[in-house]
Amino acid sequence: MTKIADWIAVDWGTSNLRAWLMGKDGVIGMVTSDKGMGALERDGFEPELLRLVGDCLPESGTVPVIACGMVGARQGWHEAPYVTTPCAAPGVAQAVTPEVRDPRLKVRILPGVSQASPADVMRGEETQIAGFLAAHPEFDGVLCLPGTHTKWVHISAREIVSFRTFMTGEIFALLSGQSVLRHSVAGDGWDQAAFDEAVTDAMSAPQKFTARLFSLRAGSLLDGTEAATSRARLSGLLMGLEIAGAKEYWLGREIVLIGAPKLNALYKAALAPQGASVSETDGAEIVLAGLRAAHEESMT
């Protein structure tokens, strides 16, 4: 027998979405879809949500839906304007409510966060931040959220003081998939020693970055360098640049990584030689904690 959800938590990104069906005692189910914002027109969001969760809605009555991520972008279901730093992680008080055809749905979309100078934005990560702070309200330090566009976020007094975004993941994908380096880094192998060395090289001499990139191609042609080594070195060069660029954030502060375990491990390895104080948590769990905190706020 299908269980009826008390409320629904939704993390709706550019490429995918996850919806947690919530009961009185916690999660009663989870559904996923590859219909992210990038695959939908504005009038396609509600039908896709109903396709996923319709069986868990009551015949009458209203089920609250709390959503975060690119669903609130300008090209999403309904634009949720950014909240400007310094600010607390946004909650339902700043959420927008799109019009729906199905009266059983009451949807609230959480806004992202913007920064005026230097110009920067986040959408989705602020909900992970809210989830972390719900469990660690006294935290004063830096949250690093690894991903395609990694965020370094200074937190103090439960506020997002400032943040910077680094396109490290996207640049890695472009170079490894579309540049001449694709011939030298193909595969899934890994060489941790090569990664560690490349991080150090990039931090010590960033002006040589593009030359070192081409050396990856030359090394595979002339010396037969294995793809696993070249791939790890490419990752390390990019990571080294990011760690150097984010120094003003992590130097002398406690750092918590919020991301997938594999990415967290790379950042820990890159930061370890710098003597940084680093701990980690799983980003998939923390986003639900943030959505849960927003729902609890809506109930007060």
C-alpha positions as CSV (number, residue, x, y, z in Angstrom):
1,M,0.0,0.0,0.0
2,T,1.4,3.4,-1.0
3,K,2.1,5.7,1.9
4,I,0.8,9.2,1.9
5,A,3.5,11.9,2.5
6,D,3.0,14.5,5.2
7,W,5.3,16.8,3.2
8,I,7.9,16.6,0.4
9,A,11.5,17.8,0.3
10,V,12.9,18.5,-3.2
11,D,16.4,19.2,-4.4
12,W,16.0,20.3,-8.1
13,G,19.2,20.9,-9.9
14,T,20.1,21.6,-13.5
15,S,20.4,18.0,-14.5
16,N,18.6,16.0,-11.9
17,L,16.1,16.1,-9.1
18,R,15.6,14.2,-5.9
19,A,12.4,14.2,-3.8
20,W,12.2,12.8,-0.3
21,L,8.7,11.7,0.8
22,M,8.5,12.7,4.5
23,G,6.3,11.1,7.1
24,K,5.8,12.0,10.8
25,D,8.9,9.9,11.8
26,G,11.2,10.9,8.8
27,V,11.8,9.7,5.3
28,I,9.3,7.2,4.0
29,G,10.7,7.1,0.4
30,M,12.8,8.8,-2.2
31,V,12.4,9.3,-5.9
32,T,14.7,10.7,-8.5
33,S,14.5,12.0,-12.1
34,D,16.9,13.1,-14.8
35,K,14.5,15.9,-15.6
36,G,16.4,18.8,-14.2
37,M,15.8,22.4,-14.9
38,G,17.8,22.2,-18.1
39,A,15.4,19.6,-19.6
40,L,12.1,21.4,-18.7
41,E,10.1,24.3,-19.9
42,R,8.4,26.4,-17.2
43,D,5.1,24.6,-17.6
44,G,6.8,21.2,-17.3
45,F,7.8,21.4,-13.7
46,E,4.5,20.6,-12.0
47,P,3.7,17.6,-14.3
48,E,7.2,16.1,-13.6
49,L,6.8,16.5,-9.9
50,L,3.3,14.9,-10.0
51,R,4.7,12.1,-12.1
52,L,7.2,11.3,-9.3
53,V,5.1,11.9,-6.2
54,G,1.5,11.8,-7.3
55,D,0.8,8.3,-5.9
56,C,1.9,9.7,-2.4
57,L,-0.6,12.6,-2.4
58,P,-4.0,12.3,-0.6
59,E,-7.3,12.4,-2.5
60,S,-8.0,15.7,-0.8
61,G,-6.1,18.1,1.3
62,T,-2.8,19.9,0.8
63,V,0.8,18.5,1.0
64,P,3.6,21.1,1.5
65,V,6.5,20.9,-0.9
66,I,9.8,22.6,0.0
67,A,12.2,22.9,-2.9
68,C,15.7,24.3,-3.4
69,G,18.2,24.6,-6.3
70,M,17.9,25.6,-9.9
71,V,14.1,25.2,-9.8
72,G,14.2,28.8,-8.4
73,A,16.4,30.1,-11.2
74,R,15.2,32.6,-13.8
75,Q,14.8,29.7,-16.3
76,G,13.2,27.5,-13.6
77,W,9.7,26.9,-12.4
78,H,9.5,30.3,-10.7
79,E,12.3,32.7,-10.0
80,A,13.2,33.1,-6.4
81,P,15.2,36.3,-6.1
82,Y,18.6,36.1,-4.4
83,V,19.2,37.2,-0.8
84,T,22.3,39.4,-0.6
85,T,25.2,38.7,1.7
86,P,25.9,39.1,4.6
87,C,22.8,37.1,5.4
88,A,21.5,34.1,7.2
89,A,20.9,31.1,5.0
90,P,17.5,31.8,3.4
91,G,14.4,30.0,4.7
92,V,10.7,29.9,4.0
93,A,10.2,33.5,4.9
94,Q,12.1,34.4,1.7
95,A,10.6,31.6,-0.4
96,V,8.3,32.1,-3.4
97,T,5.1,30.2,-4.1
98,P,4.5,29.2,-7.8
99,E,0.9,28.8,-9.0
100,V,-0.1,25.2,-9.3
101,R,-3.0,23.4,-11.1
102,D,-3.2,20.5,-8.6
103,P,-4.8,21.8,-5.4
104,R,-3.1,19.1,-3.4
105,L,0.3,20.8,-3.8
106,K,1.5,23.8,-1.9
107,V,5.0,24.5,-3.2
108,R,7.6,26.9,-1.7
109,I,10.9,27.5,-3.6
110,L,13.8,28.7,-1.5
111,P,15.9,31.5,-2.9
112,G,19.7,31.5,-3.6
113,V,22.3,33.9,-2.2
114,S,24.2,36.7,-4.1
115,Q,27.2,38.8,-3.4
116,A,27.7,42.2,-4.8
117,S,31.5,42.5,-4.7
118,P,33.1,40.5,-6.0
119,A,30.0,39.4,-8.0
120,D,29.0,35.8,-7.1
121,V,25.9,33.7,-6.7
122,M,24.8,30.3,-5.3
123,R,21.6,28.3,-5.7
124,G,21.1,25.1,-3.7
125,E,24.3,25.3,-1.6
126,E,22.6,27.8,0.7
127,T,20.2,25.0,1.7
128,Q,23.2,22.7,2.5
129,I,24.6,25.5,4.6
130,A,21.3,25.9,6.5
131,G,21.3,22.1,7.1
132,F,24.8,22.3,8.5
133,L,24.1,25.3,10.7
134,A,20.9,23.6,12.1
135,A,23.2,21.0,13.6
136,H,26.2,23.3,14.3
137,P,24.7,26.7,15.2
138,E,28.0,27.9,16.9
139,F,30.2,27.1,13.9
140,D,32.6,29.9,13.0
141,G,34.9,29.1,10.1
142,V,34.7,28.1,6.4
143,L,32.5,25.7,4.6
144,C,33.8,24.3,1.3
145,L,31.2,22.8,-1.0
146,P,33.1,20.9,-3.7
147,G,31.4,20.3,-7.0
148,T,31.2,21.5,-10.6
149,H,31.4,25.1,-9.2
150,T,33.0,24.8,-5.8
151,K,32.0,27.3,-3.1
152,W,34.2,28.6,-0.3
153,V,31.9,30.2,2.3
154,H,32.9,32.2,5.4
155,I,30.4,31.6,8.2
156,S,30.2,33.7,11.4
157,A,27.4,34.3,13.9
158,R,25.2,32.0,11.8
159,E,25.5,34.2,8.8
160,I,27.0,33.8,5.3
161,V,29.6,36.6,5.5
162,S,31.1,36.2,2.0
163,F,31.8,33.5,-0.5
164,R,33.8,32.7,-3.7
165,T,33.0,30.3,-6.5
166,F,35.7,28.3,-8.4
167,M,34.9,26.6,-11.7
168,T,37.5,23.9,-11.1
169,G,35.1,21.0,-11.8
170,E,33.7,22.4,-15.0
171,I,37.2,23.3,-16.3
172,F,38.4,19.8,-15.5
173,A,35.4,18.4,-17.5
174,L,36.1,20.7,-20.5
175,L,39.8,20.0,-20.6
176,S,39.5,16.3,-20.1
177,G,36.6,15.9,-22.6
178,Q,37.1,18.5,-25.3
179,S,40.7,19.7,-25.4
180,V,43.8,18.0,-26.9
181,L,44.3,16.5,-23.4
182,R,41.4,14.2,-23.8
183,H,43.7,11.8,-25.6
184,S,46.0,11.6,-22.6
185,V,43.6,11.5,-19.7
186,A,40.9,9.1,-20.8
187,G,39.8,6.4,-18.3
188,D,39.0,6.2,-14.6
189,G,42.4,5.4,-13.2
190,W,44.1,7.4,-10.5
191,D,47.7,8.2,-9.3
192,Q,47.5,9.9,-5.9
193,A,51.3,10.7,-5.9
194,A,50.9,12.5,-9.2
195,F,47.9,14.5,-7.9
196,D,49.8,15.5,-4.7
197,E,52.8,16.6,-6.7
198,A,50.7,18.6,-9.2
199,V,48.9,20.5,-6.4
200,T,52.3,21.6,-5.0
201,D,53.5,22.6,-8.5
202,A,50.4,24.7,-9.2
203,M,50.6,26.5,-5.9
204,S,54.3,27.2,-6.1
205,A,54.3,28.4,-9.7
206,P,50.8,29.2,-11.0
207,Q,52.3,31.2,-13.9
208,K,53.4,28.0,-15.4
209,F,50.0,26.4,-15.4
210,T,49.2,26.4,-19.1
211,A,52.7,25.1,-20.0
212,R,52.3,22.3,-17.5
213,L,49.0,21.4,-19.1
214,F,50.6,20.9,-22.5
215,S,53.3,18.8,-20.8
216,L,50.6,16.3,-20.0
217,R,50.1,15.7,-23.7
218,A,53.8,15.7,-24.5
219,G,54.5,13.3,-21.7
220,S,52.0,10.8,-23.0
221,L,53.4,11.0,-26.5
222,L,57.1,11.0,-25.7
223,D,57.3,9.0,-22.5
224,G,54.2,6.9,-22.6
225,T,52.9,8.5,-19.4
226,E,49.8,6.5,-18.3
227,A,46.4,8.1,-18.5
228,A,45.8,7.6,-14.8
229,T,48.9,9.7,-14.0
230,S,48.0,12.4,-16.5
231,R,44.4,12.5,-15.3
232,A,45.5,12.8,-11.6
233,R,48.0,15.5,-12.5
234,L,45.4,17.5,-14.5
235,S,43.1,17.4,-11.4
236,G,46.0,18.3,-9.1
237,L,47.0,21.3,-11.2
238,L,43.5,22.7,-11.2
239,M,43.0,22.0,-7.5
240,G,46.3,23.7,-6.6
241,L,45.2,26.8,-8.4
242,E,41.9,26.8,-6.5
243,I,43.5,26.2,-3.1
244,A,45.9,29.0,-3.7
245,G,43.1,31.3,-4.8
246,A,41.0,30.5,-1.8
247,K,43.8,31.0,0.7
248,E,42.1,34.1,2.3
249,Y,39.2,31.8,3.2
250,W,40.9,28.8,4.7
251,L,44.1,30.2,6.2
252,G,43.8,30.0,10.0
253,R,40.2,28.9,10.0
254,E,38.4,25.7,10.7
255,I,37.3,24.1,7.4
256,V,34.3,21.7,6.9
257,L,33.9,20.0,3.5
258,I,30.3,19.4,2.4
259,G,30.3,17.2,-0.7
260,A,30.5,13.7,-2.2
261,P,33.0,11.5,-0.4
262,K,35.3,11.2,-3.4
263,L,35.5,14.9,-3.9
264,N,35.9,15.6,-0.2
265,A,38.9,13.2,-0.2
266,L,40.6,15.1,-3.0
267,Y,40.2,18.4,-1.1
268,K,41.5,16.9,2.1
269,A,44.6,15.6,0.3
270,A,45.2,19.0,-1.3
271,L,44.8,20.9,2.0
272,A,46.7,18.5,4.2
273,P,50.2,19.8,3.3
274,Q,49.0,23.4,4.2
275,G,48.4,22.3,7.8
276,A,44.7,23.2,7.5
277,S,42.2,21.9,10.0
278,V,39.7,20.0,7.9
279,S,36.6,17.8,8.6
280,E,33.9,16.6,6.3
281,T,30.3,15.7,5.9
282,D,28.2,14.2,3.1
283,G,26.4,16.8,1.0
284,A,23.5,14.5,0.0
285,E,22.5,14.2,3.7
286,I,23.0,17.8,4.6
287,V,20.7,19.2,1.9
288,L,17.8,17.2,3.3
289,A,18.6,18.6,6.7
290,G,18.4,22.1,5.3
291,L,15.0,21.4,3.7
292,R,13.8,19.9,6.9
293,A,14.9,23.0,8.8
294,A,12.9,25.1,6.3
295,H,9.8,22.9,6.8
296,E,10.1,23.2,10.6
297,E,10.3,27.0,10.2
298,S,7.1,26.9,8.1
299,M,5.3,25.1,10.9
300,T,6.0,27.8,13.5
